[in-house]
């Protein structure tokens, strides 16, 4: 087995330490449309979860999106009010790379908008409507700058104006047809108290205003995933309980010769064919399905997998946490498996310096698995994740209690999910503090976790256990306490709804503060314990 020579070890340590914190480079992708970073979203129907909740999720794997989060309250608006529409542009004038938002127009406002949790991609509203996201790019020729609505704006509009997933899909039909989609190909995974859908949307073509989109529902007893590749294939618009689409769904594909007939039509291959060639996407699809349904024995090298699968057993929150923290350990695709050294007993072991979160420049030192990134591989957990959500909608509870966003900051392999109920009126100050524009600050929740995670990957083989020792019991406590918190909140809600919301807000803020403080302490501990081994 291959050993790490001293030069490579030194290079590894230096690159691992510097790149995650200081890099200003985007992932170099040559997808159609140029997908910048890539995200993973897992969805689960209510009969496939252990507790009956409907689940969507999102890892915001990005070098540029904002880290701060806040709560936008419900509002009433005067007749004639408008909503500004913005376009994201890369911005390198701040301390770290980020996005700026340039106003490009406005659309009419509605009389009343619902309150929502305002992550970089707004994720849940007060009526338990949840949204996850994953970019797949699509054909370059489809992207148009004539429209007003991009992915983040569509998430916001859905949460402000809708209470169900189907309403959100109809809103997509109405608004993108009238005002136009100006983004690249996106998958939004939209959940409510009863069901979850995947919406895949692309532009109408250069110089045109409008959109082309399709949506497929995940069966209640199954689980699905989007990992930066279009996944909707054949569609049956005669079955509206499982499929919805724009009126022009076939037109561009037929006119351009991307399919021969409606019977031959497959959305992914018509509008985003190159996304299906990406191992960075396909390997994650396989891994998610294999972790919940190993009995299927799916081929990890297959080009396509079922849209959704029935798990071998009900999916728990703990299982989803494990999946999102995964980096193919124990599989042939574990990038650390051949980075070995001899231990004190002369046994060949994986080096404690071997890092499953290697930045791309470091991957080139080892030529691992044919290279990582779009053409080669990428794991589910990523070092450049800004935040991650696992979103539960629960129909047996009042909306104020039933909707909960489990929120983790930075790399989920070294983070912890804390609950933010959909009715909370505020977040702990650290979560509302920007982490990128002004650079490092101890006031930011994201920096607490980013700093600790960066340190933990300097000697992953040892430090992973220090991190797990802190977060695992806290995560178990949170999940075990959830039913009791629900009961107390419902009892309050039946008598004094405002008191219930205050209780849930205080609970979410308490845990937010607790884990941020612990992340700072854990970073200090790692720095001290391993100082002479960096």
N, C-alpha and C positions, 0 to 999 in steps of 0.2 A: 504493500500500500504506500501511496505517496506521502512523503513528509514535507512539512513546511521548512524551507531553509531560512536562515536568519535574516537575509535581506528581505524576503517576502513578509516575514513576521513584522519587521520594522515598518515596511511600507503599509502593511495592513493596519497597524495601530494608528499610524499617522493619518491615513485616509479615512478610516472609520471615525476618528475623532473629529476631523475637520469638516468633512463633506456634509453630514446631516444638519449641522448648524449653520454653516456659512454658504452652502451652494446657492448659486443664483441661476443654475441651468434648469431648463425644463427637461423632462424625459424626452429623448429624441425618438419621435414616432413618425412613421411614414404611412400611417393609416390614411384612408381617404378623409380629408377634412382636418387631419393633424390633431388627433386626440392628445391633449397635453399631459395628463398624468394617469388617470384611470381610477375607477372606484368599483366597489363590489356591493351588490344589494341582494339579500336573501329574503324571500317571501314565504309565508307559511299560512295555509288555510286553517280555519278554526277547528276542524276535526283532526288535524295533523299535529296540533300542539297539545302539550300535556295538560294545560288548564283551560283550553277552549278559546283562548285569545286569538285574534287575527294579528299577524305580524308582518311588518315590512322593516327595512333596515338600510343602512348606508355607511360606507367608510369614505370620508371625504379625503381621498388620496391626492394631495395637491401641494405644489410648491408656492402657490400664489393666493389661494382663497383666504378669506379673513378667519381669524381664530376667535374673535369675540362673538358673544351670543347675548341676546336680550329678549325680553317679552314685549310683544306688541299687543296692546289691549284692544278690545272691541271698541268700535267707534261709530258714531252717526255722522252723516255727511250732508251738507246742504245741496239742494238741487243745482245741477250745473257744475258740480265739482269734477275735477279730473284726477287721474293717476299718472304720474310721470313714468315714462319708460326709459330704460337705460341700456347701454351696450357696454359690455366688459372689454377693457383693453389692458394689455400687460403694462405694468408700471414699475420702473426700476429706480425711481428718484427718491424712494424712501430707504431706510436702513436695510430693509430686506425686500426681495421681490414680492409684489402684491398685484392686485388688480385695481384699476381706477374704473369709475362708472361715469360714462358720458351720457347726458340726456339727449335722446334722439326723437322724442315725441311724447304724446300723452293720449290716454283713452278715457272715455267717460267713467266716472266713479258711480258706485251703487249707493243706495241710501244708507245701508248699514253693512259694516264689515266685521267679521268675527276676529277674536283674539287668537294669536298664534305664537309659537316658539320660533324665534327668528334666528336660526342657525344660518350659515352661509347659503345653504339651500334650505329655505324655510321648511320645517319638518312635521309639525302637527298643530291642529287648531283645537279650539275648546269643545268641538263636537266629535272628537276622536277620529278625525280624518288625518291620516298619516301619509307621508311621502318619502320614498327613497329615490336615489338617482345613480345612474351609471351612463357615461358617454360611450357611444360606439362609432361616431364619426360620420360614416356614410360616404357616398360618392361626392367628390369635390364639386362636381357640376351641379349638385342639388342645392348647395348652400347659397342663400340670397341675402343681400343686405337691404332689401326693399322693405322688409317687415319691421315691426316694432317690438315683438315679444321674443325674449330669449328664455333659457331654461329657468334661471332664478326668478324671473318675473312671472313665468307661468306657475311655478310652485306657489309664489306669494298670492297670485290671483285665485288659484284653486282654494287655498286655505282661507282667504278672506271672504269668499263668496259661496262655498259649497259645504255640504254636510255629509255627502256620500261619494264614493268612488265614481259611481255612474254620473252623478251631477258634474264631477270634475272632468269626466270625459266629454260630456256634452258642452261644457264651458270651453274646452279645448277646441271642439268643433266650431263653435260660434266665434270665439275671439281670434283664433289663428287664421280662419277663413277670411275674416273681415280686416284684421290688422296685420297679419302675416307673421311667420316664424323666421327669425334671423339668425338662428343658431345652427350648429352642426347636429348630426344625428344623436338623439338622446333617448334613453329609456328612463321613464319615471315609473316607480312601483308604488301604486296608490292603494291604500287600505282604509277600510272603515270597520264598523262593528260587526259586519257580516261577511265581507269578502275582500279579496285583494286582486288587483289587476296589474298587468304590465302594459304600459303605453310606450310604443316606439314611434318616434316622430322625426321626420327629416324635412328639409326645405323643399320648395316647389320648383327650383331651378333658377339659374342666374337671371337676374333682372325681373323676377316675378314676385308677387306678394301672395302669400297663402301658406299652405303646408300639405304634407302627405303623411298620414298617420294610421296606425292600426293598434288595437288593444286586445289583449287576450286575458281572460280570467284564469286564475290558478284554481283548480278544483279544491273543494273544501278539505279533502283528505290528503292533499299533496303539498309538496314544497318545490319552489322554483328558485332560480338565481339568474342575475345578469352580471357579467363580469367584463364589460366593455366590448361586447359583440352583440350584434342583432341576433335574436333568438327565435322570433316568430316566423314560422314557415308557412304552411298551408293555412288558409283561413276559410271559415264558413259563415258568411254574413247572413245565412238563413237561420243561424243559431245565435240570436242576439244575447242569449244568456251567457255566452262565452266569447263572443267576438263583436267588436265595434270597429268602424273605420271611417275615414273621410270619404266623401263622395267620389273623389278622384283617385282612389287607391290604386286602380289598375292603369290609369291613363298614361302616365309617364313611362311605366314599365313596358307597356305595349308599344307606344309610339317610338321608344328608343331601342326596341328589340331586346330588352332585358328579360323578357319571357315571351313565349310563343302564343300563349292564350291564357284566359283566366284560369283554366284548369291546370295549366303549367305553372301558375304564379306561386312564388314563395317570397314573402316580403324580404327576408334577410338576403337572399341571393339577388333579388331585383335591385334593392336600394343600398345595401351595405355588404357586398360580397366579400370584400377583402377582410372584413372583420372576422369572417369565419375561418381565415387562414392563420389567425394569431394564436400561437401556443400560450401566450400570456393570458389570453381569455379562456381558451379551451381547457387548459390545465386546471384553472380555478373552478370552472364548471364541473369538471370531473371530480375534483377533490371534494367540493361541497356535496355532490350527490353520493359519492362513495362513503363519506363520513356519516350520512344518515340512512343510506340504503346499500350497505356492502353486499347484501344478498344478490343484488343485480349484477355484480361483477362487471361493471362497465369498463370498457377499454380506455385507458388513460390517453391513448394516442388517437382516439376517434376524432373525426371532424365535427360530428354533430351528436348531441345527446337529446333525450326526450325533453320537451318543454318543461315538464314537471315530473316528479316521481313521488311515489307513496313511501314514506319513511318506514323502516323496519319496526320502529317503535315511536311512540309520541315524542315530539321534539320539545325539549325543555330549554329554559333560558340558559342553564349551565352549558348545554350542548352548543347553543349558538355562540356563546362566549368562546368556547373551545375552537369552534370553526373559524371565527374571525381572527383568532390569535395564531392560526396555523401557518406553518411554513414548510409543509411536506416532510416533517421529521418522521423518520422511519420508513420512508418510501424511496424508490430509486431516484426521485427528483429533489431530494434534500441536498442543497448546495454545499453543505458542510461535511458530507459523509466521507470524502476523500482527503480532507484537510487534517491529516493525522500526525501525531507525534508519539514517542515512547514515554510512558509514565514512569514513576519511580520504581515500579516492579518490572519494567521492561515490556509491558504490554502495549500494544498498538491501540491508541484511543484517539477520538476526535480532539483536536487541540482546543483548549479553553479559549483561545483567541479566534477560533472559527466563528464567523458571524453570519447568521442567516439573513441579516438585513444589510448586506453589503451594498454600498452605492455602486453605480454602474462603472465608474472608473476603476474601482477595486476588482470588480468581476473580471475585467480584462486581464488582470495579473494572473488569474488562474484558469481562464478560458472554461468556465464552469458551464456544463450542460449546453454548450453551443452559444453562450451569451445570454444575458438577461435583459428584459425589456420587451418591446413589441414583438420582435422576431423570435426571441428565444423563450425565456421563462420569466415569471414573476410570481411571488407568493401572495397569499391572501393578506397577511399582515405586512405592513410597509412602514419604513422609517419616516416617510414624509406625510403620513396621515395627519390632517389637522384636527379632526374629531371623528367620532363614529357614533351612530345611533342604532339601537334596537327598539322598535316602536310597537307597543302593544295597544290594541283596541279591544275592549271587553264589554260585551253587550249586556251582561248581567249586573253591571254597576252603573250608577249615574255617570253622565259624561265627565263631570268634574273629577271623579275618582277613577273611572275606567280607562281613560287615556293616559298613558305614561310613556315618556321617552327615556330610555336608559342611555345615558350619555357618558362617553369616554373621551378623554382628551389625548391627542397625539397618538403614537403607535399603540395599537390595542394589545400587542404582545407584552407590553409592560405597563398597561393601564388598568383601570377599574371602571365599571359602569355604575353610575349613580342615577337614582330616579328623579325625573323632572315631570311632575304631573301636568296634564294639559291645561289645568285651570290656574296654575300658579301665577302670581302677580309680579314676581320679581325673582332674580337670581343673585347668588353671592357675587359681590363686587369683582372678584378675580375673574369670573367668567365673562364679565362685561368689559374687561380691560383689553384693548387691542394688544396683540403680541408681536406683530410684524413691522408695522410702519416705523416705529421708533427703536426697533431692536430689543435687546434683552432687557427685561424688567421683572423684578420680583413681585410685582403687583398682578401679574398675569397667570391665570390657571394653565394656559397652554405652555408657557415657559417652564412652569414647575414640572410638568410631565415631560416636556421635550428635553430639558436639561438632564433629568434623571434617566430617561430612556437612552440618551446619547452616551451617558456614562456606563449604563448597564451593558451596552453592546461593545465596550472596549474589551471585556473579558466575559463574553456571554456564557461560556461553559460553566463558569463559577457564579457570576452575578445573577443569572436567571433565578437561582434558588433563593438568593437574598430578596429579590423582588417578589417572588411567589410567596415567600413566608409572610410578607406584609399584606399583599392584596388578597390572597386566596381566602383567608378567614373573614376578611371584611366583606368580600363579595358574597360569601356564603351567608353571612349575617344579614345582608341586605335582601337576598332572595328569600331567606327563611322568615324574615320579618314582614314581608310584603302583605301577606293575608291579614295580619294583625293591624297593620296600618290602614288597609282597605276598610276593615270592619269599623275601626274607630272613626275614620273619615265619613263613612256612610251613616253611622249613628249621629254624628254631628250634622251632616247634611240634611237629614230628615227633620231636624229641629231648627237649625240655624245655618243655612247654606254658606253665608259669608264666613262663619266661624270654621267651617270645614275647609274652605279655600285658604284661610289664614293658617290652619293647621298643616295643610299639605305644602304650602309655601315655606313655612318655617322648617318643616322636615326636609324638603329638598335643599334649602339653603344650608341647613346644619350639616348634611352629608357633603354638600359641595365644599364647604369650608374645611371639613374634616379631612377629606382626601387630598385637597390642595396642600394643606399643612403637612400631611404625611409624605407627599411627594417631595417637598422641599427637604424634609428630614432624611428621607431615603436617599436622595441625591448626595447630601452631605455625608451620610454613612458610607456610601459606595466610594466616594472620593477619599475618605479617610482610610477605610479598610484596605483598599487596593492601591493606595498611593504609589508604592514602590514597584507595582507590577504594571503600571500603565506604559 
